[in-house]
Amino acid sequence: MRRALLLSLPVLAATLLGAFAGSAATSLVRVPRVSELETYRPDIITEIRGSDGSTIARYAIERRILVSRAEIPAVLRQALIATEDKNFFRHGGVDLPRTASALLANLREGRAAQGGSTLTQQLARAVFLNPRKTISRKVNEAFVAFEIERRYSKDQILTMYANQVYFGHGNYGVEAASRYYFGRSVRELRLAEAALLAGIVQRPEDQSPFRNPDLARQRRRTALRRMQEQGDITPEQRGAAEAEPLPTVPHLKETVIGPYFSEEIRRYLERTYGEKDLYRRGLRVESTLDPELQAAADEALGWGLRQLARRKGWRGAARNLRKEGYQDLTAYVDPAWEGARLEPKQVLPGVVVDVGRSGARVRIGSQELPLPPAGYAWTGATDAGKILKRGDLVSVTITKAKDGSLSLGLEQEPVEQGAVLILENSSGAIRAMTGGFDWNSSKFNRAVQAVRQVGSTFKPFVYLAALEAGYTPADTIFDGPLSIVYDPKKPPYSPNNYDGTFHGIVTLRRALESSFNAATVSLSEAVGRGNVIEAARSLGIRQNLQPWPSMALGAFEVTLIEMTAAYSVFANQGLYFTPYLIERITDADGDVLERTMPEAREVANPQSCYQLLQLLKGVCQRGTAARTASLGLPNIAGKTGTTNDFTDGWFVGMTPRYTIGVWVGNDKKTTLGPKADGARTALPLWMRLVESLKERGRIDPAADFDAPPNVVFTAVDYETGLRATPDSPKPILEAFVTGSQPTEEWSARWDEVTRLPWSLQKSFYLPKTGEAPGAAEAPVDPVGTPTPAPVPR
């Protein structure tokens, strides 16, 4: 038979060439311009990388990463040639003996049992032609292969082929395939791995080790045998490679780190470069995202919203598998279990497999863990059977005891939403962005898209305007009833304090620390609402601010990113950095397309910002955020905020390195619950995040904010703002611009005044020069009906 085949080769070759010529004569040949290969670039993955160099997101139609010839190891080149085209270096594009042999085999079996295409023909088909099995396509394929061989070297052809060929599961090219199947670059491939890739090229979807391991093992064995026959490996190497296990799970996970952050970049790329370049050009985006900070932000937000959900009481399990037909509870496999490791603080779904008075047992993957009474005590139930049934699918948090054992805490998925943003003060780089509880259930980014009432987080802008107008933190304002006429046809505006009372003469420090509404509105009226708006605008607030009296209390809507960036100015001595997500964008060749160079703009007085920063430190030491003292970080500053009916909870806080903004609320403007102020909703999760960053060494407890020149600290009495004496009951160090320190000393007389009811203190109050007594009560020009004033905290 073999002799007959050899004798028939010339005839078959002549027949084939005649067919080619005949086909050309009948216009079947459509040879494309092969010279286009010199500029041809296949579709490449666009990658977004974090600040640590890791890949946080990929966008592509074909998952491909180009490599050069030098990056493709010899063992893979040998495996591809031995398996797919052993005569690669000896033919001119078409292997005529192999083509003839395949043709005879196909005629004998009456079907396309064998393929005779060379690597060059496969490249021609992949780049220029369609995969349909027709005579005209085969003829064109041969002519294109001849032309490719004429123009390019064998090394160039092999490299183009290695970058083009499909390896299954959406992976094109050897680099993407190597990362997907083995979790390493193609440069690091071992013999068994190279043979597996070369073997499954034939039918990658059918021969995938994840779908058909037996067939994949057989194809790897075939590749190793052919490599030995070619003299590339020894029998011992072949035997060792055949004994190696196959990969069982993909190593290239397609999960996106910081999906809200990554989506903002994707939208920018699509808007700037177009959809084609986004998914095909292979852009490389170096982003500002810090994966470690992002993980901490995600965990803190999830924890905070679940804690809020606990306050609403147990709603019951959302699903029961037994009711859904699962008689064998071990048969259920949750998608969230794939690749999950049981680690403390992790929240996963679990199946209740046993329930008793002393607790329950819950299966997560192949492990069963106890759910003790302490894990569901928040529900108020003392018997697990009162709230759980066998087959319930519930969310649980993994906890670790001192002895190292693991147990569970019952959770309830929240209906509330939230957002977290971390800005680096020194640059404006966004280091973390979480725009909601769950990206998969809601793509709406509440960190940049949601416009919400800010409540008392707006108050620092009032105090900044006052400081820039010449006030000092020790100056006093009267916290008492106000009656401001903003429209003669409507009742006067009369703000109330959160605690339902007034406090009389208070310093600016005390008014801000305790978030007194009436005092803040009085200060806004004294400074001028226009000046307050100008201060907010200078710090980057772009929303529509109207000069209503209630504006001082945050009776308007703004985004979290605007508020966080504005607060960073206080930590930066008046410098504003525009928040940004992208450090640099390059194309697949490494050419820089754009680069972000952070530029600082001085938007506020450095001394005033530093004084305000000291006031906000007081908020965290004695005021509405005093619970932050438990963090052991003396140099943090920030402000809580809440709106009417407790619909929005805020806390924006600063460390010397980061400004971190947190918002909590419902997408529909409904209440978070009774007394659900910012100190109870946003602040706890802010603290959890900061505690996590401290544990990771990302916050230095000894670091402090830099002070600008011409600022001095002077001891004053906390209640009155007067210069402290040895007898002062509450002396504190206050920051002043040089020359603005108080000269009058505290005396026992003032101590008596501060103890008087607020109504009696008014006769002792002397407004700051330039402010007429009772000016806040005078009618003002109508400016429309103001939004109801938010409550403090």
C-alpha positions in Angstrom: 0.0 0.0 0.0 2.8 2.4 1.0 4.6 1.6 -2.3 1.5 2.3 -4.3 1.0 5.5 -2.5 4.6 6.6 -3.2 4.2 5.7 -6.9 1.0 7.7 -7.1 2.3 10.9 -5.5 3.5 12.5 -8.7 0.2 11.8 -10.3 -1.7 13.2 -7.3 0.6 16.3 -7.2 0.0 16.9 -10.8 -3.7 16.5 -10.3 -3.7 18.9 -7.4 -1.7 21.5 -9.3 -4.0 21.1 -12.2 -6.9 21.6 -10.0 -5.3 24.7 -8.6 -4.7 26.0 -12.1 -8.2 25.1 -13.2 -9.7 26.7 -10.2 -7.7 29.9 -10.8 -8.9 29.9 -14.4 -12.5 29.7 -13.2 -12.0 32.6 -10.8 -12.1 30.5 -7.7 -8.8 32.0 -6.4 -9.1 35.2 -4.5 -5.6 35.7 -3.1 -5.7 38.5 -0.5 -2.9 41.0 -0.1 -0.6 38.9 2.1 1.6 42.0 2.6 -1.1 43.2 5.0 0.4 40.7 7.5 3.2 43.2 8.0 0.7 45.6 9.7 -1.9 43.0 10.7 -2.7 42.9 14.4 -5.2 40.4 15.7 -7.7 41.3 18.3 -5.9 41.7 21.7 -7.1 41.9 25.3 -7.4 45.4 26.8 -6.1 45.1 30.3 -6.6 47.4 33.3 -3.9 47.0 35.9 -3.9 48.1 39.5 -1.3 50.3 41.2 0.6 47.1 42.2 0.8 45.9 38.6 -1.8 43.2 38.9 -4.5 42.8 36.3 -7.9 43.9 37.7 -10.0 43.7 34.6 -9.9 42.4 31.0 -12.0 43.4 28.1 -11.9 41.6 24.7 -13.8 39.8 22.1 -10.9 37.4 21.6 -8.8 36.8 24.7 -5.3 37.2 23.3 -2.0 38.4 24.5 0.7 38.9 21.9 4.2 37.5 22.5 7.4 37.7 20.5 9.3 34.7 19.1 11.9 34.9 21.9 9.1 34.5 24.4 7.8 31.2 22.9 9.9 28.4 24.5 11.6 25.9 22.3 9.6 23.0 23.8 6.3 24.6 22.7 7.6 25.3 19.2 8.7 21.7 18.9 5.4 20.4 20.2 3.4 22.5 17.7 5.5 21.4 14.8 5.7 17.7 15.7 1.9 17.6 16.3 0.5 19.8 13.6 3.2 20.0 10.8 6.3 17.8 11.1 7.6 19.0 7.7 7.1 22.6 8.5 10.8 23.5 7.8 10.8 21.5 4.6 7.7 22.6 2.6 6.9 25.8 0.9 3.5 26.4 2.4 1.7 23.2 1.2 2.9 19.7 2.2 2.0 17.8 -1.0 2.7 14.3 0.3 0.7 14.9 3.4 -2.1 16.5 1.4 -2.2 13.5 -0.9 -2.2 11.0 2.0 -5.1 12.9 3.6 -7.0 13.0 0.4 -6.7 9.2 -0.1 -7.7 8.6 3.5 -10.8 10.8 3.1 -11.7 9.1 -0.2 -11.3 5.7 1.4 -13.5 6.5 4.4 -16.0 8.7 2.5 -15.6 11.6 4.9 -13.2 14.2 6.0 -11.3 11.9 8.4 -7.9 13.6 8.1 -6.7 17.2 7.5 -3.7 18.0 5.4 -3.3 21.7 6.2 0.1 22.9 7.2 0.7 25.5 9.9 1.0 28.1 7.2 -2.3 27.0 5.7 -3.9 27.2 9.1 -2.5 30.7 9.5 -3.8 31.7 6.1 -7.3 30.4 6.9 -7.4 32.0 10.4 -6.3 35.5 9.1 -7.7 35.8 5.6 -10.3 33.2 4.9 -13.4 31.6 6.4 -13.5 28.1 8.0 -16.1 26.7 5.6 -14.9 23.5 4.0 -15.3 24.2 0.3 -13.1 23.6 -2.7 -12.6 27.3 -3.4 -11.5 27.9 0.2 -9.0 25.1 0.1 -7.6 26.4 -3.2 -7.4 29.9 -1.9 -5.8 28.6 1.3 -3.0 26.9 -0.7 -2.3 30.0 -2.8 -2.3 32.3 0.3 0.1 29.8 2.1 2.5 29.9 -0.9 2.4 33.7 -0.8 3.0 33.8 3.0 6.0 31.5 2.7 7.4 33.7 -0.1 7.3 36.8 2.0 8.1 35.7 5.5 10.6 33.5 7.3 9.6 30.2 9.0 10.2 31.8 12.4 7.9 34.7 11.6 5.2 32.4 10.4 5.4 30.2 13.5 5.2 33.2 15.7 2.2 34.6 13.9 0.6 31.2 14.1 1.3 30.9 17.8 -0.4 34.2 18.5 -3.4 33.5 16.2 -4.5 29.9 16.9 -7.5 29.2 19.1 -7.1 27.0 22.2 -10.6 26.9 23.5 -12.7 28.6 26.2 -12.3 32.0 24.5 -8.5 31.9 24.5 -6.5 32.8 21.4 -2.7 32.5 21.2 -0.3 30.6 23.3 0.1 33.3 26.0 -3.6 33.6 26.9 -4.0 29.8 26.7 -1.0 29.2 29.0 -2.3 31.7 31.6 -5.8 30.2 31.4 -4.9 26.5 31.7 -1.8 26.6 33.8 -1.7 30.0 35.6 1.7 31.0 34.2 3.3 32.7 31.3 4.1 30.8 28.1 7.8 31.4 28.9 7.5 29.1 31.9 5.8 26.1 30.2 7.0 22.6 31.0 7.0 19.7 28.5 3.7 18.2 29.6 2.0 21.5 29.4 3.4 22.4 26.0 2.3 18.9 24.7 -1.2 19.4 26.0 -1.6 22.8 24.2 -0.2 21.4 21.0 -2.5 18.4 21.2 -5.8 20.2 21.8 -5.3 22.7 18.9 -7.0 20.2 16.7 -10.4 20.5 18.4 -9.9 22.7 21.5 -13.5 22.8 22.7 -14.0 19.0 22.5 -10.5 18.1 23.7 -10.4 20.6 26.7 -9.0 19.0 29.9 -11.9 20.6 31.7 -14.6 19.1 29.4 -13.0 15.8 28.3 -9.9 14.9 30.3 -9.6 11.4 28.8 -9.5 12.8 25.3 -7.2 15.6 26.4 -4.8 13.1 27.9 -4.9 11.0 24.7 -4.1 14.1 22.6 -1.2 15.0 24.9 0.1 11.4 24.6 0.0 11.7 20.8 1.9 15.0 20.9 4.6 13.5 23.2 4.9 10.4 20.9 5.4 12.6 17.9 7.9 14.7 19.7 9.9 11.6 20.5 9.7 10.4 16.9 11.1 13.8 15.8 14.0 13.4 18.2 12.9 16.4 20.4 12.6 14.4 23.6 13.9 11.2 25.1 11.7 8.2 26.0 12.3 9.0 29.7 11.1 12.6 29.2 8.1 11.4 27.4 7.2 8.9 30.2 7.6 11.6 32.9 5.4 14.0 31.0 2.7 11.5 30.4 2.5 10.8 34.1 1.9 14.4 35.0 -1.7 15.3 36.0 -3.9 17.5 33.8 -5.1 20.8 35.0 -8.6 20.5 36.6 -9.8 24.1 36.9 -9.0 27.3 35.0 -6.2 29.4 36.5 -7.2 32.7 34.9 -10.2 33.8 36.8 -12.3 36.4 34.9 -13.5 38.1 38.1 -13.1 41.8 38.0 -11.5 43.6 41.0 -13.3 46.8 41.9 -16.0 46.3 39.2 -17.5 49.8 39.8 -14.1 51.4 39.4 -13.2 49.2 36.3 -16.5 50.1 34.7 -15.8 53.8 35.0 -12.5 53.2 33.1 -14.3 51.0 30.5 -16.8 53.7 29.8 -14.1 56.3 29.5 -12.1 54.1 27.0 -15.2 53.4 24.9 -16.1 57.1 24.9 -12.6 58.2 24.1 -11.2 55.5 21.8 -14.3 53.8 20.5 -15.7 50.3 21.0 -13.4 48.8 18.4 -10.2 49.9 20.1 -11.6 49.0 23.5 -12.2 45.4 22.6 -9.6 44.8 19.8 -6.6 47.1 20.1 -5.0 45.7 23.3 -4.9 48.8 25.3 -2.9 48.7 28.6 -4.4 50.9 31.3 -2.3 51.6 34.4 -5.0 52.6 36.9 -4.8 54.2 40.4 -6.8 51.4 42.1 -5.0 49.7 45.0 -6.4 46.1 45.1 -5.6 45.8 48.8 -7.5 49.0 49.7 -10.3 48.0 47.3 -10.7 44.6 49.1 -10.9 46.4 52.4 -13.5 48.9 51.1 -15.6 46.1 49.7 -15.5 44.1 53.0 -16.3 47.2 55.1 -19.3 48.2 53.0 -20.7 44.7 53.0 -20.2 44.4 56.8 -21.8 47.8 57.4 -24.9 47.2 55.3 -25.4 43.8 56.8 -25.2 45.3 60.3 -27.8 47.8 59.3 -30.0 44.9 57.9 -29.7 43.2 61.3 -31.5 46.2 62.9 -34.5 45.5 60.8 -35.0 42.0 62.2 -34.8 38.5 60.6 -36.8 38.3 57.4 -36.3 34.5 57.0 -34.4 32.5 54.4 -34.9 33.6 50.8 -34.8 30.0 49.5 -35.4 26.5 50.8 -33.8 23.8 48.7 -36.1 21.0 49.9 -39.1 23.0 48.6 -37.3 23.4 45.3 -37.0 19.6 45.0 -33.6 18.9 46.4 -34.2 15.7 48.5 -30.4 15.2 48.7 -29.0 18.4 50.1 -25.5 17.4 49.2 -26.4 17.6 45.6 -26.7 21.4 45.6 -23.6 23.3 44.5 -23.6 27.0 44.8 -21.7 29.0 42.1 -20.2 31.2 44.9 -18.4 28.2 46.3 -16.1 27.7 43.2 -12.6 28.6 44.3 -13.8 30.0 47.6 -11.6 29.5 50.7 -13.1 29.5 54.1 -11.4 32.5 55.7 -12.5 34.8 58.6 -14.8 37.7 57.6 -15.7 36.0 54.4 -19.5 35.9 53.6 -20.8 32.9 51.7 -24.1 31.1 51.0 -24.6 28.0 53.0 -27.1 25.1 53.2 -28.7 24.4 56.6 -28.3 20.6 57.0 -29.3 20.2 60.6 -31.2 22.4 63.1 -31.5 22.0 66.9 -32.2 24.0 70.0 -28.5 24.6 70.5 -27.7 25.8 67.0 -27.5 24.5 63.5 -25.0 23.0 61.1 -24.4 24.6 57.7 -22.7 23.2 54.6 -20.4 25.4 52.5 -19.0 23.4 49.7 -17.8 20.1 51.1 -17.4 21.4 54.7 -20.0 21.6 57.5 -19.6 24.3 60.1 -21.5 25.0 63.3 -23.9 28.0 63.6 -23.9 28.5 67.4 -26.5 30.6 69.3 -24.2 33.5 69.4 -24.2 33.5 65.6 -27.9 34.3 65.4 -28.5 36.1 68.8 -29.2 39.3 66.9 -32.5 37.8 65.6 -33.8 37.5 69.1 -34.3 33.8 68.8 -33.0 31.4 71.4 -34.0 28.3 69.4 -32.5 27.9 65.9 -35.5 25.9 64.9 -37.7 29.0 65.3 -35.9 30.8 62.5 -34.3 28.1 60.3 -35.3 24.8 58.6 -33.3 22.1 56.9 -32.6 23.1 53.3 -32.6 26.8 54.0 -30.1 28.6 51.8 -28.7 31.4 54.0 -25.8 33.9 54.1 -23.2 33.3 56.8 -20.0 35.0 57.9 -17.1 32.8 58.8 -15.6 33.6 62.2 -12.5 32.2 63.9 -12.2 31.5 67.6 -9.0 31.9 69.6 -8.4 28.1 69.4 -8.4 28.4 65.6 -11.7 26.7 65.1 -14.2 28.1 62.6 -17.8 28.8 63.2 -20.5 30.9 61.5 -22.7 33.9 62.0 -26.1 34.3 60.4 -26.4 37.2 58.0 -29.2 38.9 56.2 -28.8 40.4 52.8 -29.4 44.1 53.0 -31.9 46.1 51.0 -30.0 49.3 51.7 -27.2 50.5 49.6 -24.0 52.4 50.1 -20.8 53.7 48.6 -17.2 54.1 49.6 -14.4 56.2 48.0 -10.7 56.4 49.0 -8.7 59.3 47.7 -5.0 59.8 48.1 -4.5 63.3 49.5 -1.2 64.0 47.8 -2.3 63.4 44.3 -6.1 62.9 44.0 -5.6 59.3 42.9 -8.7 57.2 43.5 -7.3 54.2 45.4 -10.7 52.4 45.9 -14.2 52.9 44.7 -17.2 50.8 45.7 -20.5 52.0 44.2 -22.9 49.6 45.8 -23.5 46.4 47.8 -23.4 44.0 44.8 -22.2 44.7 41.3 -24.0 41.7 39.9 -27.4 42.9 41.1 -26.9 46.7 40.4 -24.5 48.4 38.1 -25.5 51.9 39.3 -22.4 53.5 40.7 -23.5 55.4 43.8 -20.0 56.8 44.4 -20.1 59.0 41.3 -23.6 58.8 39.9 -25.9 59.2 42.9 -26.8 62.7 43.8 -27.9 62.8 47.5 -28.6 65.3 50.2 -25.4 65.8 52.3 -26.8 67.0 55.6 -24.3 68.2 58.1 -21.3 67.1 56.1 -21.8 70.5 54.4 -21.2 72.4 57.6 -17.4 72.6 57.3 -17.9 74.8 54.2 -19.7 77.3 56.3 -17.0 77.3 58.9 -14.3 77.6 56.2 -16.0 80.7 54.8 -16.1 82.1 58.3 -12.4 81.4 58.9 -11.4 82.9 55.6 -13.5 86.0 56.6 -11.4 86.5 59.7 -13.2 84.4 62.3 -11.1 82.1 64.6 -12.1 78.7 66.0 -12.3 80.4 69.5 -14.8 83.1 68.3 -18.3 82.6 69.5 -21.7 82.3 67.9 -25.1 82.3 69.6 -27.0 79.0 69.4 -30.6 80.0 69.9 -33.9 80.3 68.1 -33.9 81.9 64.6 -36.6 83.2 62.5 -35.5 83.9 58.9 -37.9 85.3 56.4 -37.0 83.9 53.0 -40.4 84.5 51.4 -43.0 87.0 52.8 -45.8 84.6 51.7 -44.4 81.7 53.7 -43.6 81.0 57.4 -40.1 82.0 58.5 -37.4 79.5 58.5 -36.6 78.3 62.0 -34.0 75.5 62.3 -33.9 73.2 65.4 -31.1 71.3 66.9 -30.9 67.5 66.8 -31.2 67.2 70.6 -34.2 69.5 70.7 -32.6 72.3 72.8 -30.4 75.3 72.3 -27.0 75.9 73.9 -26.5 79.7 74.0 -23.0 81.1 73.6 -20.7 78.5 71.9 -17.4 78.7 70.2 -17.1 77.8 66.5 -15.2 74.7 67.6 -18.0 73.5 69.9 -20.7 74.3 67.4 -19.0 72.2 64.7 -18.0 69.4 66.9 -21.5 69.0 68.3 -23.1 69.8 65.0 -25.4 72.5 66.3 -27.9 73.5 63.6 -29.0 76.9 64.9 -25.4 78.1 65.5 -24.3 77.0 62.0 -27.2 78.8 60.3 -26.5 81.9 62.4 -22.8 81.8 61.2 -23.9 81.3 57.6 -26.1 84.4 57.8 -23.3 86.4 59.4 -20.7 85.4 56.8 -23.1 85.6 53.9 -24.7 82.7 52.0 -23.0 83.8 48.8 -19.6 83.5 50.5 -20.5 80.0 51.7 -21.5 79.0 48.2 -18.3 80.4 46.8 -16.3 78.4 49.4 -18.1 75.2 48.4 -17.6 75.9 44.7 -13.9 76.6 45.1 -13.6 73.1 46.7 -15.1 71.4 43.7 -18.8 71.2 44.6 -20.5 71.5 41.1 -24.1 70.8 42.0 -26.7 73.5 41.9 -26.4 75.4 45.2 -29.2 77.9 46.0 -28.8 80.6 48.7 -31.5 79.2 51.0 -31.1 79.5 54.7 -31.2 75.7 55.0 -28.2 75.5 52.6 -25.9 75.8 55.7 -27.3 72.4 56.8 -26.8 70.6 53.5 -30.3 70.9 52.1 -29.2 70.1 48.6 -27.8 67.1 46.7 -24.2 66.3 45.8 -22.1 63.2 44.8 -19.8 61.3 47.1 -16.8 61.9 44.9 -17.4 65.7 45.1 -17.6 65.7 48.8 -14.6 63.4 49.3 -12.5 65.5 47.0 -13.6 68.7 48.7 -12.6 67.3 52.2 -9.2 66.4 50.9 -8.5 70.1 50.4 -8.6 70.5 54.2 -5.9 67.8 54.6 -3.8 69.4 51.7 -3.5 73.0 53.1 -5.9 74.4 50.6 -4.7 72.5 47.5 -7.2 70.7 45.3 -6.3 67.7 43.1 -8.9 66.6 40.6 -9.7 63.0 41.3 -8.5 60.6 38.6 -8.6 56.9 37.9 -5.9 56.4 35.1 -2.2 56.9 35.5 -1.3 56.0 31.9 -2.7 54.3 28.8 -0.5 52.6 26.2 -1.2 50.6 23.1 -0.1 47.0 22.5 3.3 48.3 21.2 3.9 50.2 24.4 3.4 53.7 22.9 1.9 56.1 25.4 -1.5 57.4 24.4 -2.2 59.5 27.4 -0.8 60.1 30.9 -2.2 61.8 33.9 0.0 64.4 35.7 -1.7 65.4 38.9 -1.8 69.2 39.2 -2.5 71.0 42.5 -4.6 74.2 42.5 -4.7 76.4 45.6 -8.4 76.9 46.2 -8.5 78.0 49.8 -6.3 79.7 52.4 -3.8 77.2 53.8 -4.1 78.5 57.4 -7.9 78.5 57.3 -7.9 74.9 56.0 -5.5 73.8 58.7 -7.6 75.5 61.4 -10.7 73.8 60.0 -8.8 70.5 60.0 -8.2 70.9 63.7 -11.9 71.5 64.3 -12.7 68.3 62.4 -10.1 66.4 64.5 -12.2 67.6 67.5 -15.3 66.1 65.9 -13.5 62.7 66.1 -12.2 63.4 69.7 -15.2 64.9 71.4 -18.0 65.4 68.9 -20.4 63.4 66.9 -17.7 61.0 65.8 -16.0 60.6 69.2 -16.3 56.8 69.0 -13.4 56.9 66.5 -11.1 57.3 69.5 -11.2 53.5 69.8 -9.1 53.2 66.6 -6.0 54.5 68.5 -5.4 57.1 65.7 -5.2 60.6 67.2 -4.7 62.3 63.9 -7.9 61.6 62.1 -10.5 64.2 61.2 -14.0 64.1 59.7 -17.7 65.0 59.9 -20.9 63.0 60.1 -24.0 63.9 58.2 -27.7 62.9 58.3 -30.8 64.2 56.5 -34.4 64.6 57.4 -36.2 61.3 58.1 -32.8 59.6 58.3 -32.8 58.9 54.6 -29.0 59.5 54.1 -26.1 58.7 56.4 -22.6 60.2 55.7 -19.2 60.3 57.1 -16.2 61.8 55.3 -13.0 61.5 57.2 -9.3 62.2 56.7 -6.0 60.6 57.7 -2.7 62.3 56.7 -2.6 60.0 53.7 -6.2 59.3 52.6 -9.6 61.0 52.5 -12.3 58.4 52.8 -15.9 59.1 52.0 -18.9 56.9 53.0 -22.6 57.2 52.1 -25.4 54.9 53.2 -29.0 55.1 52.1 -31.8 53.6 50.0 -31.9 54.1 46.2 -35.5 55.4 46.8 -35.4 58.2 49.3 -36.9 56.3 52.2 -35.8 56.2 55.8 -33.0 53.9 57.1 -34.9 53.5 60.3 -35.4 55.3 63.7 -32.3 57.2 64.8 -30.3 55.9 61.9 -28.0 58.9 61.7 -24.6 59.1 60.1 -22.9 58.2 63.4 -24.8 54.9 63.5 -24.9 54.0 59.7 -21.9 55.4 57.9 -19.3 56.0 60.7 -19.1 52.3 61.8 -18.2 51.0 58.4 -15.7 53.9 57.9 -14.1 52.8 61.2 -14.0 49.2 60.1 -12.3 50.2 56.9 -9.7 52.4 58.7 -9.1 49.7 61.2 -8.4 47.2 58.4 -6.0 49.7 56.7 -4.2 50.2 60.0 -3.8 46.4 60.5 -2.4 46.2 56.9 0.1 48.9 57.7 -1.5 51.3 55.3 -2.1 53.9 57.9 0.7 55.2 60.2 -0.6 55.9 63.7 2.3 58.3 64.3 1.7 60.4 61.1 0.2 63.9 61.5 -1.0 66.6 59.1 1.6 69.1 58.1 1.0 72.6 59.4 1.4 75.7 57.1 3.5 78.7 58.1 2.1 81.5 60.3 0.0 79.1 62.5 0.5 79.0 66.2 -1.2 76.9 68.9 -2.5 78.7 72.0 -4.2 77.3 75.1 -7.8 78.5 75.3 -10.8 77.6 77.4 -13.0 75.0 75.5 -16.3 76.5 76.5 -15.6 80.2 76.0 -12.6 80.4 73.6 -10.9 82.8 76.0 -7.2 82.5 76.7 -6.7 79.7 79.2 -5.4 80.3 82.7 -4.2 77.8 85.2 -7.7 77.7 86.6 -9.5 77.0 83.3 -11.6 73.9 83.7 -11.3 72.7 80.1 -8.1 74.0 78.5 -7.3 72.9 74.9 -4.7 73.9 72.3 -6.3 75.8 69.5 -4.7 76.8 66.1 -4.6 80.5 65.2 -3.1 82.5 62.5 -0.3 84.5 64.0 -1.7 87.6 65.7 -5.3 86.4 65.9 -5.0 84.7 69.3 -7.5 85.9 72.0 -6.1 88.4 74.5 -8.9 88.3 77.1 -8.3 85.6 79.8 -10.8 83.2 81.1 -12.3 84.0 84.5 -14.7 82.3 86.8 -17.3 84.9 85.8 -17.5 83.3 82.3 -17.8 79.9 83.9 -21.0 81.1 85.6 -22.3 82.5 82.3 -21.9 79.2 80.5 -23.9 77.5 83.1 -26.9 79.8 82.6 -29.9 78.7 80.5 -29.4 79.7 76.9 -32.1 82.3 77.1 -30.2 84.2 79.8 -26.9 83.9 78.0 -28.0 86.0 75.1 -27.5 89.3 77.1 -23.8 88.4 77.5 -23.3 87.6 73.8 -21.3 90.1 71.8 -21.4 89.4 68.0 -18.1 89.5 66.1 -17.2 93.0 64.8 -19.2 93.7 61.6 -22.1 91.5 62.6 -25.1 93.5 63.8 -27.0 92.0 66.8 -30.0 90.2 65.5 -28.9 90.3 61.9 -29.8 86.6 61.5 -33.4 87.5 62.4 -33.7 90.3 59.8 -35.8 89.6 56.7 -33.8 88.5 53.7 -34.6 88.6 50.0 -36.9 85.9 48.9 -34.9 83.0 47.2 -37.6 80.4 46.8 -38.8 77.7 49.2 -35.8 75.9 50.7 -35.5 72.2 51.0 -36.3 71.1 54.6 -33.2 71.4 56.8 -31.4 68.1 57.5 -30.8 67.1 61.1 -27.2 67.0 62.4 -24.8 64.2 63.1 
